[in-house]
Amino acid sequence: MRNIDLISTKLLSNRFSLILIIFWILNDLYFKSLFHNEFTGKISDVIGLFYTPLFFTAIISFCAFTVRYKFNELNVLFFSIISISFFFILLNLNQELNDFLTGKIWFFNLSKGTADFTDIYCLAIIIPLILLFKSGIIRNLKYTYLLKYISPILVSIALLNTSSIGNSESNLDRLLIFNLIADANDKITFLNPKNGENYIENESILFHWKYRNYFGIIEPAFYDKNEKCGNTIELNTLEKNKAGKFDSYILQISNDENFQFILEEINTNQETKIYKQFNNSGTFYFRVVLNYKNFDGCDNNHFLIILPQDKYKINIAK
Protein backbone atom coordinates (compact mmCIF):
# COMPACT_ATOMS: atom_id res chain seq x y z
CA MET A 1 0.00 0.00 0.00
CA ARG A 2 1.27 3.45 -0.90
CA ASN A 3 0.95 6.44 1.41
CA ILE A 4 -1.43 8.17 -1.01
CA ASP A 5 -3.71 5.12 -0.79
CA LEU A 6 -4.43 5.97 2.84
CA ILE A 7 -8.04 7.08 3.24
CA SER A 8 -7.07 9.91 5.59
CA THR A 9 -4.59 11.21 3.01
CA LYS A 10 -7.19 11.09 0.25
CA LEU A 11 -9.71 12.98 2.36
CA LEU A 12 -7.15 15.67 3.11
CA SER A 13 -5.76 15.83 -0.45
CA ASN A 14 -8.73 17.14 -2.43
CA ARG A 15 -9.86 20.60 -3.43
CA PHE A 16 -13.02 20.59 -1.33
CA SER A 17 -10.96 19.94 1.79
CA LEU A 18 -8.55 22.69 0.81
CA ILE A 19 -11.43 25.20 0.59
CA LEU A 20 -12.83 24.18 3.99
CA ILE A 21 -9.43 24.31 5.72
CA ILE A 22 -8.67 27.76 4.31
CA PHE A 23 -12.12 28.92 5.44
CA TRP A 24 -11.33 27.49 8.91
CA ILE A 25 -8.18 29.64 9.07
CA LEU A 26 -9.91 32.77 7.75
CA ASN A 27 -12.81 32.32 10.15
CA ASP A 28 -10.55 32.23 13.22
CA LEU A 29 -8.34 35.04 11.98
CA TYR A 30 -10.95 37.39 10.58
CA PHE A 31 -14.63 36.39 10.38
CA LYS A 32 -15.07 35.64 14.12
CA SER A 33 -13.95 39.11 15.16
CA LEU A 34 -15.82 40.77 12.29
CA PHE A 35 -19.25 39.13 12.67
CA HIS A 36 -19.11 37.37 16.06
CA ASN A 37 -22.25 35.27 15.69
CA GLU A 38 -23.26 31.67 16.31
CA PHE A 39 -22.26 30.54 12.82
CA THR A 40 -18.70 31.89 12.99
CA GLY A 41 -18.44 30.63 16.56
CA LYS A 42 -19.36 27.04 15.73
CA ILE A 43 -18.20 26.48 12.15
CA SER A 44 -14.51 26.38 13.09
CA ASP A 45 -15.27 23.72 15.71
CA VAL A 46 -17.21 21.64 13.18
CA ILE A 47 -14.51 21.86 10.51
CA GLY A 48 -11.77 21.34 13.06
CA LEU A 49 -13.40 18.26 14.58
CA PHE A 50 -13.72 16.77 11.11
CA TYR A 51 -10.19 17.41 9.86
CA THR A 52 -8.12 17.21 13.05
CA PRO A 53 -8.73 13.44 13.52
CA LEU A 54 -7.90 12.94 9.83
CA PHE A 55 -4.75 15.00 10.28
CA PHE A 56 -3.48 12.91 13.19
CA THR A 57 -4.61 9.70 11.53
CA ALA A 58 -2.60 10.59 8.42
CA ILE A 59 0.49 11.43 10.50
CA ILE A 60 0.35 8.27 12.62
CA SER A 61 -0.43 6.10 9.61
CA PHE A 62 2.40 7.66 7.62
CA CYS A 63 4.86 6.97 10.45
CA ALA A 64 3.66 3.36 10.73
CA PHE A 65 3.80 3.00 6.96
CA THR A 66 7.37 4.38 6.89
CA VAL A 67 8.68 1.86 9.44
CA ARG A 68 6.66 -0.92 7.75
CA TYR A 69 4.51 -1.49 10.83
CA LYS A 70 1.23 -3.28 10.11
CA PHE A 71 -1.76 -1.22 11.14
CA ASN A 72 -5.47 -0.77 10.58
CA GLU A 73 -6.16 2.80 9.52
CA LEU A 74 -9.71 2.71 10.87
CA ASN A 75 -8.39 1.82 14.33
CA VAL A 76 -5.97 4.73 14.12
CA LEU A 77 -8.89 7.01 13.24
CA PHE A 78 -10.89 5.78 16.26
CA PHE A 79 -7.89 6.42 18.52
CA SER A 80 -7.54 9.96 17.13
CA ILE A 81 -11.25 10.67 17.48
CA ILE A 82 -11.39 9.47 21.10
CA SER A 83 -8.29 11.44 22.11
CA ILE A 84 -9.35 14.66 20.39
CA SER A 85 -12.96 14.42 21.59
CA PHE A 86 -11.83 13.92 25.19
CA PHE A 87 -9.56 16.98 25.00
CA PHE A 88 -12.29 19.03 23.30
CA ILE A 89 -14.81 18.17 26.04
CA LEU A 90 -12.32 19.18 28.75
CA LEU A 91 -11.75 22.52 27.00
CA ASN A 92 -15.46 23.32 27.11
CA LEU A 93 -16.39 22.14 30.60
CA ASN A 94 -15.41 25.45 32.22
CA GLN A 95 -13.18 28.47 31.59
CA GLU A 96 -10.68 27.69 34.35
CA LEU A 97 -9.90 24.28 32.86
CA ASN A 98 -9.80 25.82 29.37
CA ASP A 99 -7.23 28.41 30.48
CA PHE A 100 -5.13 25.78 32.22
CA LEU A 101 -5.04 23.35 29.30
CA THR A 102 -4.31 25.91 26.61
CA GLY A 103 -2.24 28.28 28.72
CA LYS A 104 -0.09 25.96 30.83
CA ILE A 105 0.08 22.77 28.80
CA TRP A 106 -0.47 23.65 25.17
CA PHE A 107 0.85 27.10 24.30
CA PHE A 108 2.00 28.46 27.67
CA ASN A 109 -0.15 31.57 27.36
CA LEU A 110 -3.73 32.69 27.87
CA SER A 111 -6.43 30.90 25.91
CA LYS A 112 -8.01 33.03 23.27
CA GLY A 113 -11.25 31.08 23.36
CA THR A 114 -13.97 30.70 25.92
CA ALA A 115 -15.38 27.48 27.30
CA ASP A 116 -18.83 26.91 25.85
CA PHE A 117 -20.65 23.73 26.80
CA THR A 118 -22.83 23.97 23.69
CA ASP A 119 -19.69 23.53 21.56
CA ILE A 120 -19.70 19.88 22.61
CA TYR A 121 -22.69 19.36 20.29
CA CYS A 122 -20.28 19.95 17.41
CA LEU A 123 -18.87 16.48 18.12
CA ALA A 124 -21.82 15.17 16.10
CA ILE A 125 -19.70 15.79 12.98
CA ILE A 126 -17.74 12.67 13.98
CA ILE A 127 -20.65 10.45 12.88
CA PRO A 128 -20.55 11.46 9.17
CA LEU A 129 -16.75 11.39 9.36
CA ILE A 130 -16.76 7.71 10.39
CA LEU A 131 -19.46 6.82 7.85
CA LEU A 132 -17.56 8.59 5.09
CA PHE A 133 -14.31 6.96 6.12
CA LYS A 134 -15.85 3.49 6.04
CA SER A 135 -17.68 3.98 2.76
CA GLY A 136 -16.20 2.78 -0.51
CA ILE A 137 -16.70 6.20 -2.08
CA ILE A 138 -13.37 7.44 -0.74
CA ARG A 139 -11.31 4.92 -2.68
CA ASN A 140 -12.49 6.51 -5.94
CA LEU A 141 -12.11 10.05 -4.64
CA LYS A 142 -10.07 12.33 -6.88
CA TYR A 143 -7.16 13.89 -5.11
CA THR A 144 -4.32 16.28 -5.90
CA TYR A 145 -0.85 14.95 -5.20
CA LEU A 146 0.48 18.38 -4.21
CA LEU A 147 -2.27 18.79 -1.63
CA LYS A 148 -0.91 15.75 0.19
CA TYR A 149 1.78 18.11 1.47
CA ILE A 150 -0.09 21.42 1.49
CA SER A 151 -3.21 20.34 3.44
CA PRO A 152 -1.35 19.03 6.55
CA ILE A 153 0.58 22.32 6.73
CA LEU A 154 -2.65 24.33 6.54
CA VAL A 155 -4.30 22.16 9.21
CA SER A 156 -1.26 22.79 11.44
CA ILE A 157 -1.66 26.54 10.93
CA ALA A 158 -5.37 26.31 11.68
CA LEU A 159 -4.75 24.41 14.91
CA LEU A 160 -2.12 26.91 16.05
CA ASN A 161 -4.40 29.83 15.26
CA THR A 162 -7.39 28.25 17.02
CA SER A 163 -5.50 27.54 20.23
CA SER A 164 -3.08 30.41 20.67
CA ILE A 165 -3.84 33.99 21.62
CA GLY A 166 -0.49 35.78 21.80
CA ASN A 167 -0.16 39.46 20.97
CA SER A 168 -0.32 41.16 17.60
CA GLU A 169 3.35 40.44 16.96
CA SER A 170 3.02 36.71 17.61
CA ASN A 171 -0.07 36.59 15.40
CA LEU A 172 1.92 38.31 12.68
CA ASP A 173 4.61 35.67 13.02
CA ARG A 174 2.03 32.89 12.73
CA LEU A 175 0.46 34.06 9.50
CA LEU A 176 1.37 37.51 8.20
CA ILE A 177 -0.91 37.64 5.17
CA PHE A 178 -4.13 37.05 7.12
CA ASN A 179 -3.28 39.48 9.90
CA LEU A 180 -2.77 42.23 7.35
CA ILE A 181 -6.46 41.77 6.56
CA ALA A 182 -7.76 41.64 10.15
CA ASP A 183 -7.74 44.36 12.82
CA ALA A 184 -5.55 43.19 15.71
CA ASN A 185 -6.64 45.94 18.14
CA ASP A 186 -9.33 45.77 20.76
CA LYS A 187 -11.96 48.27 19.76
CA ILE A 188 -15.03 50.17 20.91
CA THR A 189 -17.53 50.51 18.06
CA PHE A 190 -20.66 52.66 18.19
CA LEU A 191 -23.83 51.22 16.71
CA ASN A 192 -25.80 54.38 17.46
CA PRO A 193 -25.75 57.29 16.89
CA LYS A 194 -24.07 57.30 13.50
CA ASN A 195 -21.11 59.60 13.06
CA GLY A 196 -22.18 63.11 12.05
CA GLU A 197 -25.92 62.60 12.65
CA ASN A 198 -28.10 65.63 13.33
CA TYR A 199 -30.43 66.06 16.31
CA ILE A 200 -32.28 68.86 18.07
CA GLU A 201 -32.02 70.14 21.63
CA ASN A 202 -33.69 67.98 24.31
CA GLU A 203 -34.16 65.09 21.89
CA SER A 204 -33.59 61.70 23.51
CA ILE A 205 -30.58 60.09 21.80
CA LEU A 206 -29.64 56.43 22.13
CA PHE A 207 -25.92 55.80 22.60
CA HIS A 208 -25.22 52.13 21.89
CA TRP A 209 -21.77 50.58 21.53
CA LYS A 210 -19.96 47.27 21.69
CA TYR A 211 -16.52 46.11 22.74
CA ARG A 212 -14.82 43.37 20.81
CA ASN A 213 -11.25 42.31 20.19
CA TYR A 214 -9.34 40.51 17.47
CA PHE A 215 -10.27 37.13 18.96
CA GLY A 216 -14.00 37.77 19.23
CA ILE A 217 -14.07 38.35 23.01
CA ILE A 218 -16.91 40.78 23.84
CA GLU A 219 -16.50 41.00 27.63
CA PRO A 220 -13.64 43.22 28.91
CA ALA A 221 -13.69 41.32 32.23
CA PHE A 222 -12.31 38.26 30.41
CA TYR A 223 -8.85 39.84 30.77
CA ASP A 224 -9.07 40.81 34.46
CA LYS A 225 -5.76 40.13 36.24
CA ASN A 226 -5.49 42.62 39.13
CA GLU A 227 -1.78 41.87 39.59
CA LYS A 228 -0.68 45.47 40.31
CA CYS A 229 -1.97 49.02 40.78
CA GLY A 230 -3.10 50.73 37.62
CA ASN A 231 -3.30 54.27 36.25
CA THR A 232 -5.26 55.76 33.37
CA ILE A 233 -3.66 54.59 30.14
CA GLU A 234 -4.23 54.19 26.41
CA LEU A 235 -3.91 50.58 25.24
CA ASN A 236 -4.36 48.73 21.97
CA THR A 237 -5.32 45.45 23.67
CA LEU A 238 -6.63 44.61 27.15
CA GLU A 239 -4.39 41.56 27.15
CA LYS A 240 -1.51 43.91 27.98
CA ASN A 241 -3.27 45.24 31.08
CA LYS A 242 -2.15 43.60 34.34
CA ALA A 243 -3.99 45.86 36.77
CA GLY A 244 -7.46 46.07 38.26
CA LYS A 245 -10.80 44.56 37.40
CA PHE A 246 -13.31 45.84 34.87
CA ASP A 247 -16.01 47.80 36.70
CA SER A 248 -18.03 49.82 34.18
CA TYR A 249 -18.22 51.69 30.90
CA ILE A 250 -18.03 55.50 30.95
CA LEU A 251 -19.50 57.59 28.14
CA GLN A 252 -17.49 60.79 27.72
CA ILE A 253 -18.85 63.90 25.99
CA SER A 254 -16.58 66.69 24.74
CA ASN A 255 -16.62 69.63 22.33
CA ASP A 256 -13.01 68.81 21.47
CA GLU A 257 -12.24 65.88 19.18
CA ASN A 258 -9.06 65.15 21.20
CA PHE A 259 -11.00 65.11 24.50
CA GLN A 260 -8.66 67.59 26.19
CA PHE A 261 -11.68 68.93 28.06
CA ILE A 262 -14.50 66.59 29.13
CA LEU A 263 -17.93 68.19 29.36
CA GLU A 264 -19.65 65.21 30.93
CA GLU A 265 -18.94 61.64 32.02
CA ILE A 266 -21.77 59.11 32.39
CA ASN A 267 -21.15 55.84 34.21
CA THR A 268 -23.34 53.16 32.63
CA ASN A 269 -22.16 50.32 34.90
CA GLN A 270 -21.69 47.41 32.49
CA GLU A 271 -24.54 48.37 30.18
CA THR A 272 -23.60 49.14 26.58
CA LYS A 273 -26.45 51.54 25.86
CA ILE A 274 -27.87 54.67 27.41
CA TYR A 275 -30.24 57.51 26.44
CA LYS A 276 -29.11 61.12 26.77
CA GLN A 277 -30.47 64.59 25.99
CA PHE A 278 -28.48 67.70 25.10
CA ASN A 279 -29.70 71.06 26.40
CA ASN A 280 -27.34 73.11 24.24
CA SER A 281 -26.74 73.28 20.52
CA GLY A 282 -23.37 72.64 18.89
CA THR A 283 -21.10 69.82 17.77
CA PHE A 284 -20.28 67.22 20.40
CA TYR A 285 -17.73 64.40 20.29
CA PHE A 286 -18.28 61.20 22.24
CA ARG A 287 -16.37 58.06 23.14
CA VAL A 288 -16.50 55.22 25.66
CA VAL A 289 -13.69 54.37 28.05
CA LEU A 290 -13.35 51.40 30.41
CA ASN A 291 -13.46 52.09 34.13
CA TYR A 292 -11.30 49.71 36.19
CA LYS A 293 -11.23 49.20 39.95
CA ASN A 294 -7.87 48.86 41.70
CA PHE A 295 -7.42 46.46 44.58
CA ASP A 296 -7.19 47.79 48.16
CA GLY A 297 -3.94 49.55 48.95
CA CYS A 298 -3.54 51.34 45.62
CA ASP A 299 -3.38 55.17 45.58
CA ASN A 300 -6.27 55.39 43.11
CA ASN A 301 -9.49 53.46 43.63
CA HIS A 302 -10.26 53.54 39.91
CA PHE A 303 -8.47 54.19 36.64
CA LEU A 304 -9.48 54.39 32.98
CA ILE A 305 -8.37 52.38 29.96
CA ILE A 306 -8.80 54.13 26.63
CA LEU A 307 -9.07 51.75 23.67
CA PRO A 308 -8.81 52.56 19.95
CA GLN A 309 -12.05 53.87 18.47
CA ASP A 310 -13.09 56.05 15.59
CA LYS A 311 -13.83 59.71 16.23
CA TYR A 312 -17.58 60.11 16.57
CA LYS A 313 -19.54 63.34 16.65
CA ILE A 314 -23.15 64.54 16.54
CA ASN A 315 -24.63 67.91 15.70
CA ILE A 316 -27.29 69.40 17.96
CA ALA A 317 -29.50 72.15 16.55
CA LYS A 318 -31.87 74.46 18.40
C-alpha positions as CSV (number, residue, x, y, z in Angstrom):
1,M,0.0,0.0,0.0
2,R,1.3,3.4,-0.9
3,N,1.0,6.4,1.4
4,I,-1.4,8.2,-1.0
5,D,-3.7,5.1,-0.8
6,L,-4.4,6.0,2.8
7,I,-8.0,7.1,3.2
8,S,-7.1,9.9,5.6
9,T,-4.6,11.2,3.0
10,K,-7.2,11.1,0.3
11,L,-9.7,13.0,2.4
12,L,-7.1,15.7,3.1
13,S,-5.8,15.8,-0.5
14,N,-8.7,17.1,-2.4
15,R,-9.9,20.6,-3.4
16,F,-13.0,20.6,-1.3
17,S,-11.0,19.9,1.8
18,L,-8.5,22.7,0.8
19,I,-11.4,25.2,0.6
20,L,-12.8,24.2,4.0
21,I,-9.4,24.3,5.7
22,I,-8.7,27.8,4.3
23,F,-12.1,28.9,5.4
24,W,-11.3,27.5,8.9
25,I,-8.2,29.6,9.1
26,L,-9.9,32.8,7.7
27,N,-12.8,32.3,10.1
28,D,-10.5,32.2,13.2
29,L,-8.3,35.0,12.0
30,Y,-11.0,37.4,10.6
31,F,-14.6,36.4,10.4
32,K,-15.1,35.6,14.1
33,S,-13.9,39.1,15.2
34,L,-15.8,40.8,12.3
35,F,-19.2,39.1,12.7
36,H,-19.1,37.4,16.1
37,N,-22.3,35.3,15.7
38,E,-23.3,31.7,16.3
39,F,-22.3,30.5,12.8
40,T,-18.7,31.9,13.0
41,G,-18.4,30.6,16.6
42,K,-19.4,27.0,15.7
43,I,-18.2,26.5,12.2
44,S,-14.5,26.4,13.1
45,D,-15.3,23.7,15.7
46,V,-17.2,21.6,13.2
47,I,-14.5,21.9,10.5
48,G,-11.8,21.3,13.1
49,L,-13.4,18.3,14.6
50,F,-13.7,16.8,11.1
51,Y,-10.2,17.4,9.9
52,T,-8.1,17.2,13.1
53,P,-8.7,13.4,13.5
54,L,-7.9,12.9,9.8
55,F,-4.7,15.0,10.3
56,F,-3.5,12.9,13.2
57,T,-4.6,9.7,11.5
58,A,-2.6,10.6,8.4
59,I,0.5,11.4,10.5
60,I,0.3,8.3,12.6
61,S,-0.4,6.1,9.6
62,F,2.4,7.7,7.6
63,C,4.9,7.0,10.5
64,A,3.7,3.4,10.7
65,F,3.8,3.0,7.0
66,T,7.4,4.4,6.9
67,V,8.7,1.9,9.4
68,R,6.7,-0.9,7.8
69,Y,4.5,-1.5,10.8
70,K,1.2,-3.3,10.1
71,F,-1.8,-1.2,11.1
72,N,-5.5,-0.8,10.6
73,E,-6.2,2.8,9.5
74,L,-9.7,2.7,10.9
75,N,-8.4,1.8,14.3
76,V,-6.0,4.7,14.1
77,L,-8.9,7.0,13.2
78,F,-10.9,5.8,16.3
79,F,-7.9,6.4,18.5
80,S,-7.5,10.0,17.1
81,I,-11.3,10.7,17.5
82,I,-11.4,9.5,21.1
83,S,-8.3,11.4,22.1
84,I,-9.4,14.7,20.4
85,S,-13.0,14.4,21.6
86,F,-11.8,13.9,25.2
87,F,-9.6,17.0,25.0
88,F,-12.3,19.0,23.3
89,I,-14.8,18.2,26.0
90,L,-12.3,19.2,28.7
91,L,-11.7,22.5,27.0
92,N,-15.5,23.3,27.1
93,L,-16.4,22.1,30.6
94,N,-15.4,25.5,32.2
95,Q,-13.2,28.5,31.6
96,E,-10.7,27.7,34.3
97,L,-9.9,24.3,32.9
98,N,-9.8,25.8,29.4
99,D,-7.2,28.4,30.5
100,F,-5.1,25.8,32.2
101,L,-5.0,23.3,29.3
102,T,-4.3,25.9,26.6
103,G,-2.2,28.3,28.7
104,K,-0.1,26.0,30.8
105,I,0.1,22.8,28.8
106,W,-0.5,23.6,25.2
107,F,0.9,27.1,24.3
108,F,2.0,28.5,27.7
109,N,-0.1,31.6,27.4
110,L,-3.7,32.7,27.9
111,S,-6.4,30.9,25.9
112,K,-8.0,33.0,23.3
113,G,-11.3,31.1,23.4
114,T,-14.0,30.7,25.9
115,A,-15.4,27.5,27.3
116,D,-18.8,26.9,25.9
117,F,-20.6,23.7,26.8
118,T,-22.8,24.0,23.7
119,D,-19.7,23.5,21.6
120,I,-19.7,19.9,22.6
121,Y,-22.7,19.4,20.3
122,C,-20.3,19.9,17.4
123,L,-18.9,16.5,18.1
124,A,-21.8,15.2,16.1
125,I,-19.7,15.8,13.0
126,I,-17.7,12.7,14.0
127,I,-20.7,10.4,12.9
128,P,-20.6,11.5,9.2
129,L,-16.7,11.4,9.4
130,I,-16.8,7.7,10.4
131,L,-19.5,6.8,7.9
132,L,-17.6,8.6,5.1
133,F,-14.3,7.0,6.1
134,K,-15.8,3.5,6.0
135,S,-17.7,4.0,2.8
136,G,-16.2,2.8,-0.5
137,I,-16.7,6.2,-2.1
138,I,-13.4,7.4,-0.7
139,R,-11.3,4.9,-2.7
140,N,-12.5,6.5,-5.9
141,L,-12.1,10.1,-4.6
142,K,-10.1,12.3,-6.9
143,Y,-7.2,13.9,-5.1
144,T,-4.3,16.3,-5.9
145,Y,-0.8,15.0,-5.2
146,L,0.5,18.4,-4.2
147,L,-2.3,18.8,-1.6
148,K,-0.9,15.7,0.2
149,Y,1.8,18.1,1.5
150,I,-0.1,21.4,1.5
151,S,-3.2,20.3,3.4
152,P,-1.4,19.0,6.6
153,I,0.6,22.3,6.7
154,L,-2.6,24.3,6.5
155,V,-4.3,22.2,9.2
156,S,-1.3,22.8,11.4
157,I,-1.7,26.5,10.9
158,A,-5.4,26.3,11.7
159,L,-4.8,24.4,14.9
160,L,-2.1,26.9,16.1
161,N,-4.4,29.8,15.3
162,T,-7.4,28.2,17.0
163,S,-5.5,27.5,20.2
164,S,-3.1,30.4,20.7
165,I,-3.8,34.0,21.6
166,G,-0.5,35.8,21.8
167,N,-0.2,39.5,21.0
168,S,-0.3,41.2,17.6
169,E,3.3,40.4,17.0
170,S,3.0,36.7,17.6
171,N,-0.1,36.6,15.4
172,L,1.9,38.3,12.7
173,D,4.6,35.7,13.0
174,R,2.0,32.9,12.7
175,L,0.5,34.1,9.5
176,L,1.4,37.5,8.2
177,I,-0.9,37.6,5.2
178,F,-4.1,37.1,7.1
179,N,-3.3,39.5,9.9
180,L,-2.8,42.2,7.4
181,I,-6.5,41.8,6.6
182,A,-7.8,41.6,10.1
183,D,-7.7,44.4,12.8
184,A,-5.6,43.2,15.7
185,N,-6.6,45.9,18.1
186,D,-9.3,45.8,20.8
187,K,-12.0,48.3,19.8
188,I,-15.0,50.2,20.9
189,T,-17.5,50.5,18.1
190,F,-20.7,52.7,18.2
191,L,-23.8,51.2,16.7
192,N,-25.8,54.4,17.5
193,P,-25.8,57.3,16.9
194,K,-24.1,57.3,13.5
195,N,-21.1,59.6,13.1
196,G,-22.2,63.1,12.0
197,E,-25.9,62.6,12.7
198,N,-28.1,65.6,13.3
199,Y,-30.4,66.1,16.3
200,I,-32.3,68.9,18.1
201,E,-32.0,70.1,21.6
202,N,-33.7,68.0,24.3
203,E,-34.2,65.1,21.9
204,S,-33.6,61.7,23.5
205,I,-30.6,60.1,21.8
206,L,-29.6,56.4,22.1
207,F,-25.9,55.8,22.6
208,H,-25.2,52.1,21.9
209,W,-21.8,50.6,21.5
210,K,-20.0,47.3,21.7
211,Y,-16.5,46.1,22.7
212,R,-14.8,43.4,20.8
213,N,-11.3,42.3,20.2
214,Y,-9.3,40.5,17.5
215,F,-10.3,37.1,19.0
216,G,-14.0,37.8,19.2
217,I,-14.1,38.4,23.0
218,I,-16.9,40.8,23.8
219,E,-16.5,41.0,27.6
220,P,-13.6,43.2,28.9
221,A,-13.7,41.3,32.2
222,F,-12.3,38.3,30.4
223,Y,-8.9,39.8,30.8
224,D,-9.1,40.8,34.5
225,K,-5.8,40.1,36.2
226,N,-5.5,42.6,39.1
227,E,-1.8,41.9,39.6
228,K,-0.7,45.5,40.3
229,C,-2.0,49.0,40.8
230,G,-3.1,50.7,37.6
231,N,-3.3,54.3,36.2
232,T,-5.3,55.8,33.4
233,I,-3.7,54.6,30.1
234,E,-4.2,54.2,26.4
235,L,-3.9,50.6,25.2
236,N,-4.4,48.7,22.0
237,T,-5.3,45.4,23.7
238,L,-6.6,44.6,27.1
239,E,-4.4,41.6,27.2
240,K,-1.5,43.9,28.0
241,N,-3.3,45.2,31.1
242,K,-2.2,43.6,34.3
243,A,-4.0,45.9,36.8
244,G,-7.5,46.1,38.3
245,K,-10.8,44.6,37.4
246,F,-13.3,45.8,34.9
247,D,-16.0,47.8,36.7
248,S,-18.0,49.8,34.2
249,Y,-18.2,51.7,30.9
250,I,-18.0,55.5,31.0
251,L,-19.5,57.6,28.1
252,Q,-17.5,60.8,27.7
253,I,-18.8,63.9,26.0
254,S,-16.6,66.7,24.7
255,N,-16.6,69.6,22.3
256,D,-13.0,68.8,21.5
257,E,-12.2,65.9,19.2
258,N,-9.1,65.2,21.2
259,F,-11.0,65.1,24.5
260,Q,-8.7,67.6,26.2
261,F,-11.7,68.9,28.1
262,I,-14.5,66.6,29.1
263,L,-17.9,68.2,29.4
264,E,-19.6,65.2,30.9
265,E,-18.9,61.6,32.0
266,I,-21.8,59.1,32.4
267,N,-21.1,55.8,34.2
268,T,-23.3,53.2,32.6
269,N,-22.2,50.3,34.9
270,Q,-21.7,47.4,32.5
271,E,-24.5,48.4,30.2
272,T,-23.6,49.1,26.6
273,K,-26.4,51.5,25.9
274,I,-27.9,54.7,27.4
275,Y,-30.2,57.5,26.4
276,K,-29.1,61.1,26.8
277,Q,-30.5,64.6,26.0
278,F,-28.5,67.7,25.1
279,N,-29.7,71.1,26.4
280,N,-27.3,73.1,24.2
281,S,-26.7,73.3,20.5
282,G,-23.4,72.6,18.9
283,T,-21.1,69.8,17.8
284,F,-20.3,67.2,20.4
285,Y,-17.7,64.4,20.3
286,F,-18.3,61.2,22.2
287,R,-16.4,58.1,23.1
288,V,-16.5,55.2,25.7
289,V,-13.7,54.4,28.0
290,L,-13.3,51.4,30.4
291,N,-13.5,52.1,34.1
292,Y,-11.3,49.7,36.2
293,K,-11.2,49.2,39.9
294,N,-7.9,48.9,41.7
295,F,-7.4,46.5,44.6
296,D,-7.2,47.8,48.2
297,G,-3.9,49.6,48.9
298,C,-3.5,51.3,45.6
299,D,-3.4,55.2,45.6
300,N,-6.3,55.4,43.1
301,N,-9.5,53.5,43.6
302,H,-10.3,53.5,39.9
303,F,-8.5,54.2,36.6
304,L,-9.5,54.4,33.0
305,I,-8.4,52.4,30.0
306,I,-8.8,54.1,26.6
307,L,-9.1,51.8,23.7
308,P,-8.8,52.6,19.9
309,Q,-12.1,53.9,18.5
310,D,-13.1,56.1,15.6
311,K,-13.8,59.7,16.2
312,Y,-17.6,60.1,16.6
313,K,-19.5,63.3,16.7
314,I,-23.1,64.5,16.5
315,N,-24.6,67.9,15.7
316,I,-27.3,69.4,18.0
317,A,-29.5,72.1,16.6
318,K,-31.9,74.5,18.4
